[in-house]
């Protein structure tokens, strides 16, 4: 009997929709920000999806919506 082992995605292995685990907002190279807040990928995904819908559901990978959603959540919007 063979057992399948399911690999879990890590932030380094994430696909176009982002990581499947909690994610941390990016900090520019060289900056030290010890107060970076973590948001779940589901919270970012939902916010990005709503932005994408409001924009008329344009084709593409949605990276810009994901980045805007991260920024909005960081700023408490």
Number of C-alpha atoms within 10 A of each C-alpha: 3 4 5 6 6 6 6 11 13 14 14 8 10 13 11 9 14 20 20 17 15 15 19 16 14 11 11 8 6 6 7 9 10 7 6 12 11 13 16 14 19 15 15 23 19 13 18 23 17 13 18 17 10 10 10 8 12 10 7 7 10 16 13 13 19 23 14 15 22 25 15 14 16 15 8 7 7
